[in-house]
Every structure is written in C-alpha cells, then in structure tokens.
Amino acid sequence: MKKPNILIFMVDQLNGTLFPDGPVDWLHVPNIRALAERSTRFRNAYTASPLCAPGRAAFMSGQLPSATGVYDNAAEFASSIPTYAHQLRRAGYHTCLSGKMHFVGPDQLHGFEERLTTDIYPPDFGWTPDYRKPGERIEWWYHNMGSVTGSGVAEISNQMEYDDEVAYHATRKVYDLGRRKDGRPWCLTVSFTHPHDPYVARKKYWDLYNDCQHLEPEVPAIPYEAQDAHSKRIFDANDWRSFDISREDIRRSRQAYFANISYLDDKIGEVMEALRGTRQEEDTIILFVSDHGDMLGARGLWFKMSFYEGSARVPVMISAPQMQPGVVTDPVSNIDICPTLCDLADVSMEEVAPWTTGESLVPLGQGGKRTSSVVMEYAAEASYAPMVSLRQGKWKFNRCALDPDQLFNLEADPNEMTNLADDPVHADVLAEFDAEAKSRWDLARFDADVRQSQARRWVVYEALRNGSYFPWDYQPLQKASERYMRNHMDLNVVEENARYPRGE
C-alpha cells in the first residue's frame, strides 16, 4: 500500500491566538478556512522557542534548543541531528523544501533531498548575541521599532519577492510530482516568511481590512516601568526610546499584518489548486503551522522573544485520514510535529523515539488526552540568561535565574495580567512547577553552554570574514540543459511526459 503524500505549509510569526478554532471569523482567508474545516485543530499549540531558527530546528527535529544547540538565529544546526526530512527520506519518501527554514551552518538541506529556493536569512554566525555584553544593541541586525513606524502599503518588498518565489516553485513542484515521474511518496514543505514584519502589504490585501474592528490590541501598552523584567529587556533590545509609536502606527501595523495573512492565503490557494488539478489531494496529508507568534502591540510589545501568548502560541492544523476534524484543547508543541509526521507516514516510532522529546499528536486527533507539560526555552537576543517555560492544563510557569518566577492561570486570566507566583493560595501549584523545572533543567549549566557556544561563534565568524569569504548560502541549481526540449531528447516523449492529465 502506497504511503500518503505530505504537504506542509509553514508560515512565519503567525500569532496563534488568532486561531482559537481555525482562523477567527473576521480574517479573509478562504483557503486556510477550508483547510481548517477538514483538520484537527490545536487551540493551545506552542513554539518550542519564540524565535525563527531555534523554533524551526525544534520543529524539524522534535528536540528543544538545549538539545539541538540552536539557541538563537546564528547557532549551527548540526548535520548529525535527525529531522523529519531524514526520517521520511529514510522510509522511502522524496523530501523537498521550497522556502525558508533558517538553517545556520554549511548544511543547508538537513535531510531534504531537494531544495527549490535559497533562504531569506543568512546562514552564518553573524547574528550571534553575546551574553558577555548584557544590554548591548547590535544595530545592523537587531529588531527596532522602524517596522512599526514604517508600516503601510507597498506592492513589492524583500519579503513579498521571496514568498512569490516560494509559491511559484512549490506550485511547479506539485505539478511535477503530479506527473508521477517518480513513484515514491513525497513530503513537500512550503515555508513562507510572511506575516513576519516589516508590516507592509499589497493594497489589494490592505483594503480588505479598512473597516476591521481589531486594529488595536486588546491589552494596550503598559508603561515601561510597569513591565516585567524580560519585557523591559525586549523594549531595550528593540531601541524603543528612539521611536515615538502613535496610535495610527499601531493600527497600520496590525492592518498590514492581517493583510499579509490574506496574502499568504492566496499563495496557499495557488499550491492547493495545483494539488487538486493533479488529483493528488485525496492522497495527501496537509499540515499548517507557524514557527512562533507576534505580540502585535499587546502590552506595548512587538515581534516575538517572549513567552506571552501572542509570541509563543502558534496555529497547528492537520488534515489526515487518521485524525478527526475538530478542536483539541490540550496544550501541544511544535516539537510534536516530527514524531507526528512519522506516525502518520507509518514510520517505526521505536526508531524515531530516541531522537525526539516530542509526542505524536495522532492520538489527540482520535479522542485521546495529553497530560505532560509543554516545554519552551529561550536563550537569544533580549535575554541575558536562558529562560524556560512550562504549560500544563490551565497554567503557565516561566522561570529565569535573573527574574522572579511567573505563574499565570490562562483560563481565568488569558491576557496574563496577574502573576500568581507570590500568591500563597497557589503555593502548591508553584511547588509542582518548581519541582518539574528543577528536574528538567540545570539553568547554570544551560547558561554556561550558551555562553560557550556564543564565544566560539564570535571567534569563528570574525575569522571567516577576514580574507576571501566563502558563503554557506544555499545556491539552487537549475540544469537548463535538462529543461523543456533539448536535442538529446525525443520531442514526442518530452511533450507526452510533461502533460497532466494525458489523453483528455
């Protein structure tokens, strides 16, 4: 029996609170909404780390940053770490990536047999933070609030150019797969960079939200002095004092963000149209996921780098015959995706289990329950020491050696306004989380490992930028002599093989 094909749509920085049960009703996303209706939808899904490279390495490997060593956006993803692409390829799948995965290091494939585009971000060590210099802003690559003050309409941008290319190549690949030149099952990952800031959108999508009632965050800005310790670090890292953020800046940024979700919906629609046109939809499992969220101005915070819900929660939806459509409320993580894909593809879970701390989500799509904690880690820019988080049931617990603990009841306090860590009424809950955190992490060792990694990378990066520079960027190869019609081919065969369907 042929294994199912797998199509993964990954997006970047999509706030999971906009997906309580599929996309909220006011988003203009007909293609994503149609996918949601046929999917198991995970209301309380979280990133393993609220930043691109660590979150994506965790998504691909099923392991936390403390295990992968991918602590930040310039930490190498080691070639020896198995990913879902390795596991599926080993099981006979053709594995292919179109788009972003923010791999750092000379290995730009990590199990993908084929990669159709280069990445949008650099793969070297240039974006390495430095815990030896707490509070230092690295101007040339740190986020700043210019994404907010510069929000608005544009018909082309760096990111639109990239996602246009991602969708184009993904669509061409689906047609190619449909022509069935290769009898293997396939796993195609289509990974977009939107709705990641800058908050700039094409007018046709911008105009969809001119009358949107959600252009201001539910929790307005909190004064800097009243922010928690880590949020202050984020404000400082984002150079907030150099910008005067107006109400209109906030509204325009959010409008552009929502517009770019609709832009993505069109791109996903293009790929889905190719899938249906080549009659592969019924044989294909479809996954929709983001690497992390975006605070979108809530509490005055933007972008990610935080364990608050807007930054840490992500949409996860899976359309598979083994899983029933409907909503699952148990907390889950994107480190669960790797074992889930292997489970759905009937790859031996005994062979997958040693290489992942994630758990398959398939049983949850069959009425099962999850009792284990969801785990998050963060050790990148705006942090001065590693931060960890546990989500179980209605509770979220955050810890950093530099800061007071945080404990939130997300049922009673979904906006995380009241820290209950010092409330004696909840001392037993805090004690349970304290014990679990101590059993999971040696924070001093974690901190030492991060510092050693950063220090090594600073030496290597400075060395490699001296003299002749050899880039690690992925260079997509197009063999022009093997495309279309060439004189070492038979024209009749070329035309016949390139057509789908044939004979209609």
N, C-alpha and C positions, 0 to 999 in steps of 0.2 A: 504494500500500500504506500502510495506516494506521500511523503511528509508535506505538511502545509507550507505555503509560502508565508513570509512575514514581512510586513511593511511597517516601518517605524517612522512616525512623524515626531521629530524633536524640535521644540521651539526654545527661545532664549529669554529668560527673565519674565515669564508669564505668571502673574500673581494668581495663586491657587484659590484665593478667597472669591475670585470671580467665577469659580467652578464648584459651587456647593453641591450641584447635582447636574453635571453638564454645564455649559455656559449659561450665565444669567440671561434672563429673557430679553433684556434691552440691548444685548450685543448683536450686531448684524453679522451673523456667522452661519449661514445656512448649511455649509458643508460640514463644519465642525459639529453643528447641532444634529445633523443627520447621523454622523458617526456616534455621537453620544447616545442617541436613542437605541442603538443596537449594541451598546457597550456596557460592560461592568465599569461603573464609575466610582472612583475612590475619593470621597469627600475630604478626608483628612490624610492626604499624602504629603510627604515632606522630602526635601532635598537632604542628602547626607552632609552637604556643606554649602552654605549660601554664597557661592562664587563659581564662576564658569568652570575652570579647569578641575578643581577638586570635586565639584559636583558631578562633572561628566566622567571623570575617572572612576568615581564611585558607582555611577550609573552603569558603566560598561563592565566593571569588574565585580560588582557586588561587595566591595570592601570599602571601609572607611578611610579617610585620609591618613590616619595614624598607621594604617596597614600598608597603604599604597605608597606613602611618602609624598603624595601630591597634595601639599599643604596649601599652595597658592597658585597664582596664574603663571608662575615661571618655574614650577617644580617638575622635574622629569618624571614621566610615566614610564616605568621600567618595562622593557620588552618582555621580560620573563613573567609578567603578571597576566594570567589568563583573563580574557574578556568574553562576553557573549559571542563576539565575532569568531574568536578562536574555537569556542565550544561548538558552535553551529557548523563552522567550516570543517572541523574535525569529524562531525557527524554527517558530512556529505553535502552541506549547503554551499551555494555560491553566495559570498558575502560582499556587499558593496556599500560604499558611503558616498552620498552627494551632500556636501556642505561642511558645516563647522563641527569640530569636536575638540578643538583647543588642546591637542596633544603637544606636550613640550618634550623636546628631545629629538634625536635623529630618526627614531622610529615614528613614522607618520601614518602607519597602517594599523598596527595593533590587532591583527587578525583579519582585517578586511583584505579580501583578495584583489579588490579593485576600488580605486578612489577617483571620483569624476571631477572634483574641483580641488583647488588649493584651499587653505584655511583663510579665514578673515583676520586672524590674530597671529602674532609672531610665535614661533615655536622654540625660541631660545631663552636664555636666562635673564634677559634684560629687565623683566618686570619683577625682579626679586625684592621683596620687602626686607627690612633689616631691623630685627629686634634690638640690636645694639644701639640704635638711634631712635628711641621712642619719641613719637611726635613729629619726626621728620616727614615733610611732604616732598615727594619726588615729582616735580612739576610736570615733566614731559609725559608721564603716563598715568598719574593718579587721576581719579574722577574729580571733577569740580562741578559747581552748580551752573556752569555755562550750558549744560544740556537742558536746564530748566528755563533760564532766561533767553536761550536761543530757540525755544520751541516754536513750531509753526508749520507752514506748508512748503513743500518742495516736491518737484516732480522727479528728481533723481538725487540720490545721495550715495555715499560709500556703501551703506548697508542695503539700500534698495538694489544697487547694481549687483551686490553679492547674492541676495535672495532671488532676484530674477534669474541669475545664472544657476543657482541651486535647483530651482524648479524646472528650468529648461532641461538640464542634464538628467534630472530624475525622471521627467516625463519621457525623454528619449530612451532612457534605460528601461522603463516599464514597457514601452513599445518593443524594444529589442528582446526583452525577456518573454514577451507575448508571442514573438515569432518562433520561440522554442528551439533555438539553435543548440541549446544546452539542456539536457534532460534533467539536470539536478533541480531540487527545490532551491528557492532563493530567499535571502534576507536582505532587503534594501533599507538602509537608514537614510532618511531625508531630513537634514538638520539645518534649520533656518537660524538667522541671527536676530530677526525681529521677534517680539516688540521691544527688544533691548534699546535703551536710549542711544543716541540723541533722539529727543521727542519731535521727530519731523515726519510728516506723512504727505502722501499724494492727495490732491484736492478732492478727487472723487471719493476717497475714503474719509477724509476730514469732514466733508459736508454731511456724511451720514450721522454725525454726532453734534450738529449745530444746535439742536434742541435737547441734547442729553441732560438729564436731571442728576447726573452723577459726576459732574466736573469738579466737585470739591470733596476732599476726603472726609470720611465720617468722623475721624478724630483730627481736629485741627492742630496746627503747630503748637508744640509745647515749648515754653521758653528754655533756652539753653541751660540756664541754672537749675531748672527742674528736671532735666533729662537724667536718665541713669548713666552710670559711668561709661559703659561701652557706647551708648548713643552719642555721648559727648565726643568720644574718640572718632566716631564716624563723621560728626559735624566738622571736627577739626581736619580730618583727612580730606574732606570734600571742600575745604577752603571756604566755608560758609561766610566768613567775615568779609570776604571780597565781593559779595553779591547781595543785592537788595531784591529779595524774592517777593513779587507782588501777587495779589490775588489772581490777577489776569495771567501771570506766568504759570501759576498752579493749574488754572483751568485749561490753558492752552496745552500744557504738557500732558495732562490727562486726556484731553481730546485727541491729541496726536497718538498717544499710546493706544487708546481704544481703536482709533482709525487703523493703526498698524496690525491690530488683531484681525480686522476685516480684510486688510491686505493679505495677511497670511492665509485667511480662509479661502481667498481666490486662488492662491498658489496651491494649497492643498486640493482644491477643486480641480485644478489642472491635472494633477497627478492621479486623482481618483477617476477622472474622465478617461485617462489612458488605461487605467486598470480595468474599468468596465468595458471599454472599447475592445480590449484584447481578451475579454471573457475570463479574466483571472480573479475577479472579486470574490467569487464563492469559495475559492481555494486559498484565500489569503487572510491570515490573521493581521489585524491592524491595531497598532498601539499609538497613542497620543500622549506625550509627556513633555515637561519643561525641566530645565536644569535647576532653576531656582526662581524666586519671585522678584517683585519690585514693590517697595513701600509706597510709591506713588504719592508722596507728600503727607501720608498719615504720620501724625506726631511731629511733622516737620522733616521727616526722614525721606530720603530718596534712594533709589537703586536697591542694593542688597546688603550683604555683610552683617546681617542681623538675624537673631533667632525669632524676632517677632513674626507673626503670622504672614503678613504681606510679603516678607522677604523669604521666609522658609517654606511656606506651603506651595505646593505645585499641583497642577492638574495631572491626573493619571486616568486614562480610559483605555480599556482593552476590549476589542471586538473579536471573540474567538468562540468556536462551537462548544468548547469545553467549559465556557463561563456564561452565566445567565445575565442578560441585560438587567440593570438596576443599580441602586446606590449602595455602597458599602461604607459604613461609618467608622469601622475600626481603623486606628492610625496605622499607616504603612509608610514605606520609604522607597526612594528610587534605587537604593541598593538591593531592593527586592526584584528589580526588573531582570537582571541577569539570570537568576535561577528560574524566574517565571517563564522567560523565553525558552530556556532549555526544557522546562517541564512541558510547555505547550508543543515543542518540537519532538517530544518523546526521546530526549537525550537522557542518558542514565544520570539520575540525580545523585547517586552514590559517587560518581566521578566528578560531579560539579561541586558537591558539598564541601570538600576540603579547601576550595579556593574562594569561597564566598561566606560572608556572615549574613547575607540576605536570606529571606524565606520566600518560597514560591507563593504568589498571590492566587494561583488557580483554585485552591480550596475555598478562598473567600468568595470567589465567583460561583461557588456551589453551595453557599449557605453556611460555610464554616466561620469560625471566630478566631481572632488573633488576641493573645494576651500579653505577648512580650512587648517590651518598650521599643519605641522608635528612637534611634540614636542619631545625633548630629554633632559635628565638630567644626570649629572654625579657627584657623591659625594663619591668617593672611593680613593684608593691609587693613589699617584701622584697629588691629588688635596689637597688644603689647605682650601677650602671653596666650597660650591656647585656651579656647572656650569650648565647653561641652554642654549638651542639652539632652534631656530625656523627655519623651512624650508618651504617656500611658493613660488610657481612659480619658478622663476629662482634665487631666493635669499636665502641665509642662513645667519642667525644672531646669534652670540654667545655672551653670557654675563657671567661674573663672577665678584663679588663685588671687587675682588682683582686686576682685569686686565682691560685694555682698551677694549671697545666693538670691535667686529669683524663683518664686513659685506662683503659678497662675492657675486658676480654675477657669478653663476655657468655656465651660457650659454657662457659668454664672457671669463670666467676665470675658466675652470673646475678643474685646479690644485690648486686653491685657493692661488694664489701667491700675490694678491693685495688686501689689506684690505681697503675698501672704507668707513669705518665708519667716517673718518675725512674729506671726500670729500664733499664740500658744494653742489656739483651737485646732490648728493644723500641724501641731508638732509631730504627731505620729506619721503623717504623710511625708513631711520633710525628712524624718528619720529614715524612712524606707528609701527615699530617693538618695539620701546621703550614703546609705549603705551600698546601694547599687552603683552609684558613681565611683565610690572608692574601690569597689570590686572590679570595675571596668577600666579605670584609668589611674595611672601614676602620673599626675599632672606635672610633677617636677621632671620626670623622665621625658614626657611628651615635649615639654618646653626645651629641654636640652637637645632632643632630636631635631626640633625645628630650627633652633639656633645653629646647630652644626650644619644642617642642610643649607641654610641661607648663607653661612660664611663660606662654605665650599663653592657655592654657585657664584658668589661675588668674585672670587678668585678666577674661576674658570671663564666667566663672561668677560671680565676685563682682559684676560689673556687672549681670548679668541677674537676680540675686537682690535687687537694690535696686529699690524701687518695685513696680509691678504685674508679677507673674510670669506669663509665658505658657509653659505646659508643651509639651514636644515629645512627650509620651507618645502612643502610637497609641490612637486612640479608635475602636473597632469600631462600625460603623454597622449598625443593624438597621432596615430600612424596614418598619415594622409594617403600613403601608397596602398593601404588596405581598406580604404573607404570608398563608397559609391562604386563606380565602374572603372577598372583598370585593365590593361591589356594582358595581364597574366590570368584574367578571369574570363568566364563564359558569360556573356551578357544575358543570355536566357536564364541561366542559373541565378545570377545576381538578382534579376527582376523578380523571379519566382520566389526566392528565399526572403526577399525584403518585403514582400506583400503579406499583410494580415488583415482579414482572413483571405485565404486563397480560394479562387474558384467561385466567388459570389459576385 
